[in-house]
Amino acid sequence: MQPSLYQFLQDRQDLIHFVRMNPEWYRILTRNPDMLEVLEKEAKVFYGKTIPQRIERLSGQMQMVSMIIQMAGAMKD
């Protein structure tokens, strides 16, 4: 792996962790260092940082809050 690429990964702890969890990326990046953008996109999906994943998580949290409010209202009656 190129030293500059390795240093970039060391600076981004999320990416180095992703590469350690998916060792095939060592081989991919060693052979083709231009795949760094693809690595970042894959890491976003892995960590749930894409917009659809965030919306889904927020929706689930909103449903939970709504259910808690309904349960609190039912206990009052």
PQR file with spaces between the fields and no chain letter, atoms N, CA, C, O and H, PARSE charges and radii, in Angstrom:
ATOM       1  N    MET     1       0.853   -1.175    0.000 -0.4000 1.5000
ATOM       2  CA   MET     1       0.000    0.000    0.000 -0.0000 2.0000
ATOM       3  C    MET     1       0.892    1.229    0.000  0.5500 1.7000
ATOM       4  O    MET     1       1.913    1.273    0.686 -0.5500 1.4000
ATOM       5  N    GLN     2       0.497    2.213   -0.768 -0.4000 1.5000
ATOM       6  CA   GLN     2       1.292    3.442   -0.839 -0.0000 2.0000
ATOM       7  C    GLN     2       1.314    4.148    0.512  0.5500 1.7000
ATOM       8  O    GLN     2       0.295    4.195    1.202 -0.5500 1.4000
ATOM       9  H    GLN     2      -0.332    2.178   -1.325  0.4000 1.0000
ATOM      10  N    PRO     3       2.459    4.694    0.893 -0.5600 1.5000
ATOM      11  CA   PRO     3       2.552    5.376    2.196  0.2800 2.0000
ATOM      12  C    PRO     3       1.551    6.525    2.348  0.5500 1.7000
ATOM      13  O    PRO     3       0.999    6.721    3.431 -0.5500 1.4000
ATOM      14  N    SER     4       1.315    7.279    1.282 -0.4000 1.5000
ATOM      15  CA   SER     4       0.362    8.396    1.386 -0.0000 2.0000
ATOM      16  C    SER     4      -1.053    7.891    1.628  0.5500 1.7000
ATOM      17  O    SER     4      -1.807    8.494    2.392 -0.5500 1.4000
ATOM      18  H    SER     4       1.764    7.120    0.403  0.4000 1.0000
ATOM      19  N    LEU     5      -1.410    6.804    0.990 -0.4000 1.5000
ATOM      20  CA   LEU     5      -2.730    6.208    1.184 -0.0000 2.0000
ATOM      21  C    LEU     5      -2.868    5.651    2.594  0.5500 1.7000
ATOM      22  O    LEU     5      -3.900    5.817    3.246 -0.5500 1.4000
ATOM      23  H    LEU     5      -0.797    6.314    0.369  0.4000 1.0000
ATOM      24  N    TYR     6      -1.816    4.989    3.051 -0.4000 1.5000
ATOM      25  CA   TYR     6      -1.823    4.454    4.411 -0.0000 2.0000
ATOM      26  C    TYR     6      -1.959    5.581    5.438  0.5500 1.7000
ATOM      27  O    TYR     6      -2.684    5.442    6.423 -0.5500 1.4000
ATOM      28  H    TYR     6      -0.979    4.854    2.522  0.4000 1.0000
ATOM      29  N    GLN     7      -1.271    6.679    5.207 -0.4000 1.5000
ATOM      30  CA   GLN     7      -1.366    7.825    6.121 -0.0000 2.0000
ATOM      31  C    GLN     7      -2.779    8.400    6.105  0.5500 1.7000
ATOM      32  O    GLN     7      -3.303    8.772    7.155 -0.5500 1.4000
ATOM      33  H    GLN     7      -0.682    6.791    4.406  0.4000 1.0000
ATOM      34  N    PHE     8      -3.403    8.477    4.932 -0.4000 1.5000
ATOM      35  CA   PHE     8      -4.776    8.964    4.832 -0.0000 2.0000
ATOM      36  C    PHE     8      -5.715    8.080    5.656  0.5500 1.7000
ATOM      37  O    PHE     8      -6.584    8.584    6.368 -0.5500 1.4000
ATOM      38  H    PHE     8      -2.978    8.174    4.079  0.4000 1.0000
ATOM      39  N    LEU     9      -5.537    6.764    5.557 -0.4000 1.5000
ATOM      40  CA   LEU     9      -6.378    5.859    6.329 -0.0000 2.0000
ATOM      41  C    LEU     9      -6.125    6.004    7.828  0.5500 1.7000
ATOM      42  O    LEU     9      -7.057    5.915    8.627 -0.5500 1.4000
ATOM      43  H    LEU     9      -4.831    6.355    4.979  0.4000 1.0000
ATOM      44  N    GLN    10      -4.874    6.225    8.208 -0.4000 1.5000
ATOM      45  CA   GLN    10      -4.562    6.410    9.626 -0.0000 2.0000
ATOM      46  C    GLN    10      -5.221    7.668   10.179  0.5500 1.7000
ATOM      47  O    GLN    10      -5.597    7.717   11.350 -0.5500 1.4000
ATOM      48  H    GLN    10      -4.116    6.297    7.559  0.4000 1.0000
ATOM      49  N    ASP    11      -5.358    8.682    9.331 -0.4000 1.5000
ATOM      50  CA   ASP    11      -5.998    9.927    9.765 -0.0000 2.0000
ATOM      51  C    ASP    11      -7.510    9.781    9.895  0.5500 1.7000
ATOM      52  O    ASP    11      -8.145   10.537   10.631 -0.5500 1.4000
ATOM      53  H    ASP    11      -5.052    8.642    8.380  0.4000 1.0000
ATOM      54  N    ARG    12      -8.083    8.826    9.195 -0.4000 1.5000
ATOM      55  CA   ARG    12      -9.532    8.598    9.237 -0.0000 2.0000
ATOM      56  C    ARG    12      -9.791    7.275    9.955  0.5500 1.7000
ATOM      57  O    ARG    12      -9.769    6.212    9.335 -0.5500 1.4000
ATOM      58  H    ARG    12      -7.567    8.212    8.597  0.4000 1.0000
ATOM      59  N    GLN    13     -10.030    7.342   11.232 -0.4000 1.5000
ATOM      60  CA   GLN    13     -10.196    6.138   12.041 -0.0000 2.0000
ATOM      61  C    GLN    13     -11.372    5.279   11.574  0.5500 1.7000
ATOM      62  O    GLN    13     -11.316    4.052   11.664 -0.5500 1.4000
ATOM      63  H    GLN    13     -10.048    8.205   11.736  0.4000 1.0000
ATOM      64  N    ASP    14     -12.431    5.911   11.079 -0.4000 1.5000
ATOM      65  CA   ASP    14     -13.569    5.134   10.606 -0.0000 2.0000
ATOM      66  C    ASP    14     -13.187    4.283    9.399  0.5500 1.7000
ATOM      67  O    ASP    14     -13.632    3.141    9.276 -0.5500 1.4000
ATOM      68  H    ASP    14     -12.477    6.908   11.006  0.4000 1.0000
ATOM      69  N    LEU    15     -12.358    4.841    8.503 -0.4000 1.5000
ATOM      70  CA   LEU    15     -11.959    4.089    7.316 -0.0000 2.0000
ATOM      71  C    LEU    15     -10.989    2.966    7.655  0.5500 1.7000
ATOM      72  O    LEU    15     -11.096    1.870    7.106 -0.5500 1.4000
ATOM      73  H    LEU    15     -11.997    5.768    8.603  0.4000 1.0000
ATOM      74  N    ILE    16     -10.049    3.227    8.551 -0.4000 1.5000
ATOM      75  CA   ILE    16      -9.092    2.170    8.915 -0.0000 2.0000
ATOM      76  C    ILE    16      -9.823    1.027    9.617  0.5500 1.7000
ATOM      77  O    ILE    16      -9.479   -0.139    9.425 -0.5500 1.4000
ATOM      78  H    ILE    16      -9.962    4.118    8.997  0.4000 1.0000
ATOM      79  N    HIS    17     -10.819    1.354   10.422 -0.4000 1.5000
ATOM      80  CA   HIS    17     -11.615    0.314   11.077 -0.0000 2.0000
ATOM      81  C    HIS    17     -12.399   -0.487   10.036  0.5500 1.7000
ATOM      82  O    HIS    17     -12.477   -1.712   10.122 -0.5500 1.4000
ATOM      83  H    HIS    17     -11.098    2.302   10.578  0.4000 1.0000
ATOM      84  N    PHE    18     -12.977    0.208    9.054 -0.4000 1.5000
ATOM      85  CA   PHE    18     -13.716   -0.478    7.992 -0.0000 2.0000
ATOM      86  C    PHE    18     -12.800   -1.421    7.218  0.5500 1.7000
ATOM      87  O    PHE    18     -13.187   -2.549    6.914 -0.5500 1.4000
ATOM      88  H    PHE    18     -12.913    1.203    8.985  0.4000 1.0000
ATOM      89  N    VAL    19     -11.596   -0.970    6.901 -0.4000 1.5000
ATOM      90  CA   VAL    19     -10.652   -1.809    6.157 -0.0000 2.0000
ATOM      91  C    VAL    19     -10.240   -3.013    7.007  0.5500 1.7000
ATOM      92  O    VAL    19     -10.058   -4.107    6.473 -0.5500 1.4000
ATOM      93  H    VAL    19     -11.282   -0.054    7.149  0.4000 1.0000
ATOM      94  N    ARG    20     -10.096   -2.833    8.282 -0.4000 1.5000
ATOM      95  CA   ARG    20      -9.743   -3.961    9.155 -0.0000 2.0000
ATOM      96  C    ARG    20     -10.883   -4.962    9.247  0.5500 1.7000
ATOM      97  O    ARG    20     -10.650   -6.166    9.362 -0.5500 1.4000
ATOM      98  H    ARG    20     -10.244   -1.944    8.716  0.4000 1.0000
ATOM      99  N    MET    21     -12.114   -4.470    9.196 -0.4000 1.5000
ATOM     100  CA   MET    21     -13.276   -5.357    9.237 -0.0000 2.0000
ATOM     101  C    MET    21     -13.504   -6.052    7.893  0.5500 1.7000
ATOM     102  O    MET    21     -14.122   -7.115    7.837 -0.5500 1.4000
ATOM     103  H    MET    21     -12.304   -3.493    9.103  0.4000 1.0000
ATOM     104  N    ASN    22     -13.008   -5.452    6.821 -0.4000 1.5000
ATOM     105  CA   ASN    22     -13.162   -5.990    5.464 -0.0000 2.0000
ATOM     106  C    ASN    22     -11.785   -6.064    4.811  0.5500 1.7000
ATOM     107  O    ASN    22     -11.447   -5.193    4.009 -0.5500 1.4000
ATOM     108  H    ASN    22     -12.506   -4.588    6.867  0.4000 1.0000
ATOM     109  N    PRO    23     -10.985   -7.073    5.131 -0.5600 1.5000
ATOM     110  CA   PRO    23      -9.590   -7.129    4.683  0.2800 2.0000
ATOM     111  C    PRO    23      -9.402   -7.184    3.168  0.5500 1.7000
ATOM     112  O    PRO    23      -8.304   -6.919    2.678 -0.5500 1.4000
ATOM     113  N    GLU    24     -10.442   -7.520    2.425 -0.4000 1.5000
ATOM     114  CA   GLU    24     -10.276   -7.529    0.965 -0.0000 2.0000
ATOM     115  C    GLU    24      -9.939   -6.138    0.431  0.5500 1.7000
ATOM     116  O    GLU    24      -9.386   -6.003   -0.661 -0.5500 1.4000
ATOM     117  H    GLU    24     -11.334   -7.735    2.823  0.4000 1.0000
ATOM     118  N    TRP    25     -10.277   -5.101    1.212 -0.4000 1.5000
ATOM     119  CA   TRP    25      -9.960   -3.737    0.785 -0.0000 2.0000
ATOM     120  C    TRP    25      -8.466   -3.454    0.809  0.5500 1.7000
ATOM     121  O    TRP    25      -8.005   -2.573    0.084 -0.5500 1.4000
ATOM     122  H    TRP    25     -10.726   -5.211    2.099  0.4000 1.0000
ATOM     123  N    TYR    26      -7.700   -4.169    1.615 -0.4000 1.5000
ATOM     124  CA   TYR    26      -6.237   -4.015    1.568 -0.0000 2.0000
ATOM     125  C    TYR    26      -5.739   -4.349    0.166  0.5500 1.7000
ATOM     126  O    TYR    26      -4.955   -3.608   -0.426 -0.5500 1.4000
ATOM     127  H    TYR    26      -8.075   -4.884    2.204  0.4000 1.0000
ATOM     128  N    ARG    27      -6.209   -5.473   -0.348 -0.4000 1.5000
ATOM     129  CA   ARG    27      -5.795   -5.916   -1.676 -0.0000 2.0000
ATOM     130  C    ARG    27      -6.288   -4.956   -2.756  0.5500 1.7000
ATOM     131  O    ARG    27      -5.544   -4.607   -3.672 -0.5500 1.4000
ATOM     132  H    ARG    27      -6.847   -6.075    0.133  0.4000 1.0000
ATOM     133  N    ILE    28      -7.547   -4.531   -2.642 -0.4000 1.5000
ATOM     134  CA   ILE    28      -8.116   -3.616   -3.638 -0.0000 2.0000
ATOM     135  C    ILE    28      -7.337   -2.313   -3.679  0.5500 1.7000
ATOM     136  O    ILE    28      -6.984   -1.831   -4.756 -0.5500 1.4000
ATOM     137  H    ILE    28      -8.152   -4.815   -1.898  0.4000 1.0000
ATOM     138  N    LEU    29      -7.066   -1.739   -2.509 -0.4000 1.5000
ATOM     139  CA   LEU    29      -6.364   -0.445   -2.462 -0.0000 2.0000
ATOM     140  C    LEU    29      -4.897   -0.576   -2.854  0.5500 1.7000
ATOM     141  O    LEU    29      -4.320    0.357   -3.412 -0.5500 1.4000
ATOM     142  H    LEU    29      -7.353   -2.130   -1.634  0.4000 1.0000
ATOM     143  N    THR    30      -4.301   -1.706   -2.571 -0.4000 1.5000
ATOM     144  CA   THR    30      -2.914   -1.903   -2.975 -0.0000 2.0000
ATOM     145  C    THR    30      -2.790   -1.964   -4.489  0.5500 1.7000
ATOM     146  O    THR    30      -1.857   -1.414   -5.074 -0.5500 1.4000
ATOM     147  H    THR    30      -4.770   -2.464   -2.118  0.4000 1.0000
ATOM     148  N    ARG    31      -3.736   -2.635   -5.107 -0.4000 1.5000
ATOM     149  CA   ARG    31      -3.699   -2.768   -6.564 -0.0000 2.0000
ATOM     150  C    ARG    31      -4.199   -1.525   -7.288  0.5500 1.7000
ATOM     151  O    ARG    31      -3.713   -1.193   -8.369 -0.5500 1.4000
ATOM     152  H    ARG    31      -4.494   -3.082   -4.632  0.4000 1.0000
ATOM     153  N    ASN    32      -5.176   -0.836   -6.688 -0.4000 1.5000
ATOM     154  CA   ASN    32      -5.775    0.319   -7.342 -0.0000 2.0000
ATOM     155  C    ASN    32      -6.096    1.395   -6.302  0.5500 1.7000
ATOM     156  O    ASN    32      -7.216    1.423   -5.793 -0.5500 1.4000
ATOM     157  H    ASN    32      -5.571   -1.105   -5.810  0.4000 1.0000
ATOM     158  N    PRO    33      -5.159    2.273   -5.974 -0.5600 1.5000
ATOM     159  CA   PRO    33      -5.386    3.285   -4.949  0.2800 2.0000
ATOM     160  C    PRO    33      -6.462    4.306   -5.324  0.5500 1.7000
ATOM     161  O    PRO    33      -6.930    5.056   -4.467 -0.5500 1.4000
ATOM     162  N    ASP    34      -6.856    4.338   -6.602 -0.4000 1.5000
ATOM     163  CA   ASP    34      -7.904    5.267   -7.018 -0.0000 2.0000
ATOM     164  C    ASP    34      -9.287    4.849   -6.525  0.5500 1.7000
ATOM     165  O    ASP    34     -10.251    5.599   -6.680 -0.5500 1.4000
ATOM     166  H    ASP    34      -6.476    3.729   -7.298  0.4000 1.0000
ATOM     167  N    MET    35      -9.390    3.683   -5.946 -0.4000 1.5000
ATOM     168  CA   MET    35     -10.676    3.183   -5.443 -0.0000 2.0000
ATOM     169  C    MET    35     -11.021    3.765   -4.076  0.5500 1.7000
ATOM     170  O    MET    35     -11.942    3.281   -3.418 -0.5500 1.4000
ATOM     171  H    MET    35      -8.607    3.074   -5.821  0.4000 1.0000
ATOM     172  N    LEU    36     -10.315    4.768   -3.650 -0.4000 1.5000
ATOM     173  CA   LEU    36     -10.541    5.366   -2.334 -0.0000 2.0000
ATOM     174  C    LEU    36     -11.956    5.936   -2.204  0.5500 1.7000
ATOM     175  O    LEU    36     -12.566    5.826   -1.140 -0.5500 1.4000
ATOM     176  H    LEU    36      -9.567    5.161   -4.185  0.4000 1.0000
ATOM     177  N    GLU    37     -12.483    6.540   -3.267 -0.4000 1.5000
ATOM     178  CA   GLU    37     -13.842    7.087   -3.220 -0.0000 2.0000
ATOM     179  C    GLU    37     -14.866    5.975   -3.031  0.5500 1.7000
ATOM     180  O    GLU    37     -15.841    6.137   -2.297 -0.5500 1.4000
ATOM     181  H    GLU    37     -11.987    6.630   -4.131  0.4000 1.0000
ATOM     182  N    VAL    38     -14.642    4.848   -3.696 -0.4000 1.5000
ATOM     183  CA   VAL    38     -15.543    3.708   -3.541 -0.0000 2.0000
ATOM     184  C    VAL    38     -15.466    3.187   -2.106  0.5500 1.7000
ATOM     185  O    VAL    38     -16.485    2.828   -1.515 -0.5500 1.4000
ATOM     186  H    VAL    38     -13.850    4.716   -4.292  0.4000 1.0000
ATOM     187  N    LEU    39     -14.268    3.149   -1.558 -0.4000 1.5000
ATOM     188  CA   LEU    39     -14.086    2.730   -0.167 -0.0000 2.0000
ATOM     189  C    LEU    39     -14.886    3.630    0.771  0.5500 1.7000
ATOM     190  O    LEU    39     -15.557    3.138    1.678 -0.5500 1.4000
ATOM     191  H    LEU    39     -13.441    3.440   -2.038  0.4000 1.0000
ATOM     192  N    GLU    40     -14.820    4.934    0.561 -0.4000 1.5000
ATOM     193  CA   GLU    40     -15.551    5.861    1.421 -0.0000 2.0000
ATOM     194  C    GLU    40     -17.055    5.640    1.315  0.5500 1.7000
ATOM     195  O    GLU    40     -17.756    5.699    2.325 -0.5500 1.4000
ATOM     196  H    GLU    40     -14.275    5.334   -0.176  0.4000 1.0000
ATOM     197  N    LYS    41     -17.563    5.388    0.109 -0.4000 1.5000
ATOM     198  CA   LYS    41     -18.995    5.128   -0.060 -0.0000 2.0000
ATOM     199  C    LYS    41     -19.402    3.834    0.631  0.5500 1.7000
ATOM     200  O    LYS    41     -20.438    3.774    1.293 -0.5500 1.4000
ATOM     201  H    LYS    41     -16.994    5.340   -0.711  0.4000 1.0000
ATOM     202  N    GLU    42     -18.588    2.808    0.475 -0.4000 1.5000
ATOM     203  CA   GLU    42     -18.870    1.523    1.119 -0.0000 2.0000
ATOM     204  C    GLU    42     -18.844    1.664    2.645  0.5500 1.7000
ATOM     205  O    GLU    42     -19.655    1.055    3.343 -0.5500 1.4000
ATOM     206  H    GLU    42     -17.746    2.856   -0.063  0.4000 1.0000
ATOM     207  N    ALA    43     -17.917    2.463    3.151 -0.4000 1.5000
ATOM     208  CA   ALA    43     -17.830    2.675    4.597 -0.0000 2.0000
ATOM     209  C    ALA    43     -19.065    3.418    5.105  0.5500 1.7000
ATOM     210  O    ALA    43     -19.554    3.130    6.198 -0.5500 1.4000
ATOM     211  H    ALA    43     -17.259    2.958    2.583  0.4000 1.0000
ATOM     212  N    LYS    44     -19.568    4.364    4.325 -0.4000 1.5000
ATOM     213  CA   LYS    44     -20.787    5.078    4.725 -0.0000 2.0000
ATOM     214  C    LYS    44     -21.961    4.122    4.848  0.5500 1.7000
ATOM     215  O    LYS    44     -22.749    4.217    5.788 -0.5500 1.4000
ATOM     216  H    LYS    44     -19.171    4.598    3.437  0.4000 1.0000
ATOM     217  N    VAL    45     -22.079    3.203    3.901 -0.4000 1.5000
ATOM     218  CA   VAL    45     -23.157    2.214    3.965 -0.0000 2.0000
ATOM     219  C    VAL    45     -22.952    1.313    5.178  0.5500 1.7000
ATOM     220  O    VAL    45     -23.905    1.004    5.893 -0.5500 1.4000
ATOM     221  H    VAL    45     -21.438    3.126    3.137  0.4000 1.0000
ATOM     222  N    PHE    46     -21.713    0.893    5.412 -0.4000 1.5000
ATOM     223  CA   PHE    46     -21.383    0.016    6.537 -0.0000 2.0000
ATOM     224  C    PHE    46     -21.747    0.655    7.875  0.5500 1.7000
ATOM     225  O    PHE    46     -22.283   -0.009    8.762 -0.5500 1.4000
ATOM     226  H    PHE    46     -20.938    1.144    4.832  0.4000 1.0000
ATOM     227  N    TYR    47     -21.454    1.941    8.012 -0.4000 1.5000
ATOM     228  CA   TYR    47     -21.712    2.650    9.265 -0.0000 2.0000
ATOM     229  C    TYR    47     -23.105    3.258    9.339  0.5500 1.7000
ATOM     230  O    TYR    47     -23.454    3.857   10.356 -0.5500 1.4000
ATOM     231  H    TYR    47     -21.018    2.480    7.292  0.4000 1.0000
ATOM     232  N    GLY    48     -23.909    3.119    8.290 -0.4000 1.5000
ATOM     233  CA   GLY    48     -25.270    3.643    8.308 -0.0000 2.0000
ATOM     234  C    GLY    48     -25.329    5.152    8.195  0.5500 1.7000
ATOM     235  O    GLY    48     -26.207    5.780    8.787 -0.5500 1.4000
ATOM     236  H    GLY    48     -23.626    2.631    7.464  0.4000 1.0000
ATOM     237  N    LYS    49     -24.419    5.740    7.453 -0.4000 1.5000
ATOM     238  CA   LYS    49     -24.354    7.189    7.344 -0.0000 2.0000
ATOM     239  C    LYS    49     -24.937    7.727    6.043  0.5500 1.7000
ATOM     240  O    LYS    49     -24.806    8.915    5.752 -0.5500 1.4000
ATOM     241  H    LYS    49     -23.706    5.230    6.973  0.4000 1.0000
ATOM     242  N    THR    50     -25.580    6.863    5.258 -0.4000 1.5000
ATOM     243  CA   THR    50     -26.195    7.368    4.032 -0.0000 2.0000
ATOM     244  C    THR    50     -27.521    8.037    4.381  0.5500 1.7000
ATOM     245  O    THR    50     -28.100    7.763    5.433 -0.5500 1.4000
ATOM     246  H    THR    50     -25.687    5.897    5.495  0.4000 1.0000
ATOM     247  N    ILE    51     -27.992    8.897    3.518 -0.4000 1.5000
ATOM     248  CA   ILE    51     -29.225    9.638    3.788 -0.0000 2.0000
ATOM     249  C    ILE    51     -30.424    8.699    3.990  0.5500 1.7000
ATOM     250  O    ILE    51     -31.161    8.881    4.959 -0.5500 1.4000
ATOM     251  H    ILE    51     -27.522    9.119    2.664  0.4000 1.0000
ATOM     252  N    PRO    52     -30.649    7.716    3.133 -0.5600 1.5000
ATOM     253  CA   PRO    52     -31.787    6.818    3.381  0.2800 2.0000
ATOM     254  C    PRO    52     -31.695    6.080    4.720  0.5500 1.7000
ATOM     255  O    PRO    52     -32.710    5.868    5.384 -0.5500 1.4000
ATOM     256  N    GLN    53     -30.492    5.695    5.111 -0.4000 1.5000
ATOM     257  CA   GLN    53     -30.332    5.005    6.392 -0.0000 2.0000
ATOM     258  C    GLN    53     -30.623    5.949    7.550  0.5500 1.7000
ATOM     259  O    GLN    53     -31.226    5.542    8.544 -0.5500 1.4000
ATOM     260  H    GLN    53     -29.668    5.867    4.572  0.4000 1.0000
ATOM     261  N    ARG    54     -30.207    7.190    7.434 -0.4000 1.5000
ATOM     262  CA   ARG    54     -30.473    8.164    8.496 -0.0000 2.0000
ATOM     263  C    ARG    54     -31.957    8.449    8.609  0.5500 1.7000
ATOM     264  O    ARG    54     -32.486    8.559    9.715 -0.5500 1.4000
ATOM     265  H    ARG    54     -29.718    7.520    6.627  0.4000 1.0000
ATOM     266  N    ILE    55     -32.640    8.572    7.466 -0.4000 1.5000
ATOM     267  CA   ILE    55     -34.077    8.828    7.477 -0.0000 2.0000
ATOM     268  C    ILE    55     -34.817    7.653    8.103  0.5500 1.7000
ATOM     269  O    ILE    55     -35.739    7.843    8.896 -0.5500 1.4000
ATOM     270  H    ILE    55     -32.210    8.483    6.568  0.4000 1.0000
ATOM     271  N    GLU    56     -34.410    6.444    7.744 -0.4000 1.5000
ATOM     272  CA   GLU    56     -35.036    5.257    8.315 -0.0000 2.0000
ATOM     273  C    GLU    56     -34.850    5.206    9.826  0.5500 1.7000
ATOM     274  O    GLU    56     -35.784    4.877   10.558 -0.5500 1.4000
ATOM     275  H    GLU    56     -33.661    6.290    7.100  0.4000 1.0000
ATOM     276  N    ARG    57     -33.658    5.528   10.292 -0.4000 1.5000
ATOM     277  CA   ARG    57     -33.382    5.524   11.724 -0.0000 2.0000
ATOM     278  C    ARG    57     -34.220    6.595   12.438  0.5500 1.7000
ATOM     279  O    ARG    57     -34.758    6.346   13.516 -0.5500 1.4000
ATOM     280  H    ARG    57     -32.899    5.795    9.698  0.4000 1.0000
ATOM     281  N    LEU    58     -34.327    7.780   11.836 -0.4000 1.5000
ATOM     282  CA   LEU    58     -35.129    8.860   12.419 -0.0000 2.0000
ATOM     283  C    LEU    58     -36.602    8.473   12.461  0.5500 1.7000
ATOM     284  O    LEU    58     -37.296    8.747   13.440 -0.5500 1.4000
ATOM     285  H    LEU    58     -33.890    7.982   10.959  0.4000 1.0000
ATOM     286  N    SER    59     -37.072    7.836   11.399 -0.4000 1.5000
ATOM     287  CA   SER    59     -38.459    7.389   11.349 -0.0000 2.0000
ATOM     288  C    SER    59     -38.747    6.392   12.473  0.5500 1.7000
ATOM     289  O    SER    59     -39.784    6.475   13.130 -0.5500 1.4000
ATOM     290  H    SER    59     -36.509    7.613   10.604  0.4000 1.0000
ATOM     291  N    GLY    60     -37.846    5.470   12.685 -0.4000 1.5000
ATOM     292  CA   GLY    60     -37.999    4.500   13.768 -0.0000 2.0000
ATOM     293  C    GLY    60     -38.027    5.167   15.132  0.5500 1.7000
ATOM     294  O    GLY    60     -38.806    4.777   16.002 -0.5500 1.4000
ATOM     295  H    GLY    60     -37.003    5.402   12.151  0.4000 1.0000
ATOM     296  N    GLN    61     -37.182    6.171   15.321 -0.4000 1.5000
ATOM     297  CA   GLN    61     -37.160    6.893   16.588 -0.0000 2.0000
ATOM     298  C    GLN    61     -38.461    7.668   16.799  0.5500 1.7000
ATOM     299  O    GLN    61     -38.984    7.736   17.912 -0.5500 1.4000
ATOM     300  H    GLN    61     -36.550    6.488   14.614  0.4000 1.0000
ATOM     301  N    MET    62     -38.976    8.254   15.705 -0.4000 1.5000
ATOM     302  CA   MET    62     -40.239    8.996   15.805 -0.0000 2.0000
ATOM     303  C    MET    62     -41.389    8.056   16.163  0.5500 1.7000
ATOM     304  O    MET    62     -42.257    8.421   16.956 -0.5500 1.4000
ATOM     305  H    MET    62     -38.551    8.199   14.801  0.4000 1.0000
ATOM     306  N    GLN    63     -41.408    6.854   15.591 -0.4000 1.5000
ATOM     307  CA   GLN    63     -42.443    5.873   15.916 -0.0000 2.0000
ATOM     308  C    GLN    63     -42.358    5.458   17.383  0.5500 1.7000
ATOM     309  O    GLN    63     -43.380    5.272   18.042 -0.5500 1.4000
ATOM     310  H    GLN    63     -40.702    6.558   14.948  0.4000 1.0000
ATOM     311  N    MET    64     -41.133    5.315   17.888 -0.4000 1.5000
ATOM     312  CA   MET    64     -40.961    4.936   19.284 -0.0000 2.0000
ATOM     313  C    MET    64     -41.478    6.043   20.213  0.5500 1.7000
ATOM     314  O    MET    64     -42.163    5.763   21.196 -0.5500 1.4000
ATOM     315  H    MET    64     -40.302    5.467   17.352  0.4000 1.0000
ATOM     316  N    VAL    65     -41.151    7.277   19.900 -0.4000 1.5000
ATOM     317  CA   VAL    65     -41.618    8.405   20.711 -0.0000 2.0000
ATOM     318  C    VAL    65     -43.140    8.478   20.671  0.5500 1.7000
ATOM     319  O    VAL    65     -43.779    8.707   21.698 -0.5500 1.4000
ATOM     320  H    VAL    65     -40.594    7.505   19.102  0.4000 1.0000
ATOM     321  N    SER    66     -43.720    8.285   19.497 -0.4000 1.5000
ATOM     322  CA   SER    66     -45.170    8.309   19.357 -0.0000 2.0000
ATOM     323  C    SER    66     -45.815    7.220   20.209  0.5500 1.7000
ATOM     324  O    SER    66     -46.830    7.461   20.862 -0.5500 1.4000
ATOM     325  H    SER    66     -43.201    8.098   18.663  0.4000 1.0000
ATOM     326  N    MET    67     -45.227    6.021   20.203 -0.4000 1.5000
ATOM     327  CA   MET    67     -45.757    4.921   20.991 -0.0000 2.0000
ATOM     328  C    MET    67     -45.659    5.226   22.483  0.5500 1.7000
ATOM     329  O    MET    67     -46.579    4.916   23.239 -0.5500 1.4000
ATOM     330  H    MET    67     -44.403    5.826   19.672  0.4000 1.0000
ATOM     331  N    ILE    68     -44.570    5.820   22.905 -0.4000 1.5000
ATOM     332  CA   ILE    68     -44.407    6.171   24.327 -0.0000 2.0000
ATOM     333  C    ILE    68     -45.438    7.209   24.737  0.5500 1.7000
ATOM     334  O    ILE    68     -46.010    7.127   25.825 -0.5500 1.4000
ATOM     335  H    ILE    68     -43.822    6.072   22.291  0.4000 1.0000
ATOM     336  N    ILE    69     -45.676    8.183   23.874 -0.4000 1.5000
ATOM     337  CA   ILE    69     -46.676    9.217   24.168 -0.0000 2.0000
ATOM     338  C    ILE    69     -48.060    8.582   24.254  0.5500 1.7000
ATOM     339  O    ILE    69     -48.838    8.932   25.142 -0.5500 1.4000
ATOM     340  H    ILE    69     -45.212    8.250   22.991  0.4000 1.0000
ATOM     341  N    GLN    70     -48.383    7.665   23.361 -0.4000 1.5000
ATOM     342  CA   GLN    70     -49.679    6.985   23.400 -0.0000 2.0000
ATOM     343  C    GLN    70     -49.807    6.177   24.680  0.5500 1.7000
ATOM     344  O    GLN    70     -50.873    6.171   25.295 -0.5500 1.4000
ATOM     345  H    GLN    70     -47.751    7.380   22.640  0.4000 1.0000
ATOM     346  N    MET    71     -48.748    5.497   25.095 -0.4000 1.5000
ATOM     347  CA   MET    71     -48.801    4.694   26.316 -0.0000 2.0000
ATOM     348  C    MET    71     -48.968    5.591   27.532  0.5500 1.7000
ATOM     349  O    MET    71     -49.698    5.249   28.462 -0.5500 1.4000
ATOM     350  H    MET    71     -47.882    5.502   24.595  0.4000 1.0000
ATOM     351  N    ALA    72     -48.298    6.736   27.531 -0.4000 1.5000
ATOM     352  CA   ALA    72     -48.426    7.667   28.652 -0.0000 2.0000
ATOM     353  C    ALA    72     -49.847    8.209   28.704  0.5500 1.7000
ATOM     354  O    ALA    72     -50.409    8.378   29.786 -0.5500 1.4000
ATOM     355  H    ALA    72     -47.705    7.015   26.776  0.4000 1.0000
ATOM     356  N    GLY    73     -50.430    8.480   27.540 -0.4000 1.5000
ATOM     357  CA   GLY    73     -51.813    8.965   27.500 -0.0000 2.0000
ATOM     358  C    GLY    73     -52.799    7.906   27.975  0.5500 1.7000
ATOM     359  O    GLY    73     -53.788    8.242   28.626 -0.5500 1.4000
ATOM     360  H    GLY    73     -49.973    8.342   26.661  0.4000 1.0000
ATOM     361  N    ALA    74     -52.558    6.653   27.669 -0.4000 1.5000
ATOM     362  CA   ALA    74     -53.440    5.565   28.081 -0.0000 2.0000
ATOM     363  C    ALA    74     -53.345    5.361   29.572  0.5500 1.7000
ATOM     364  O    ALA    74     -54.339    4.991   30.199 -0.5500 1.4000
ATOM     365  H    ALA    74     -51.755    6.379   27.140  0.4000 1.0000
ATOM     366  N    MET    75     -52.182    5.589   30.171 -0.4000 1.5000
ATOM     367  CA   MET    75     -52.007    5.415   31.615 -0.0000 2.0000
ATOM     368  C    MET    75     -52.737    6.505   32.395  0.5500 1.7000
ATOM     369  O    MET    75     -53.187    6.284   33.519 -0.5500 1.4000
ATOM     370  H    MET    75     -51.375    5.890   29.662  0.4000 1.0000
ATOM     371  N    LYS    76     -52.849    7.693   31.778 -0.4000 1.5000
ATOM     372  CA   LYS    76     -53.533    8.806   32.428 -0.0000 2.0000
ATOM     373  C    LYS    76     -55.016    8.530   32.607  0.5500 1.7000
ATOM     374  O    LYS    76     -55.616    8.880   33.624 -0.5500 1.4000
ATOM     375  H    LYS    76     -52.483    7.872   30.865  0.4000 1.0000
ATOM     376  N    ASP    77     -55.592    7.892   31.592 -0.4000 1.5000
ATOM     377  CA   ASP    77     -57.049    7.673   31.617 -0.0000 2.0000
ATOM     378  C    ASP    77     -57.470    6.683   32.613  0.5500 1.7000
ATOM     379  O    ASP    77     -58.663    6.404   32.740 -0.5500 1.4000
ATOM     380  H    ASP    77     -55.105    7.607   30.767  0.4000 1.0000
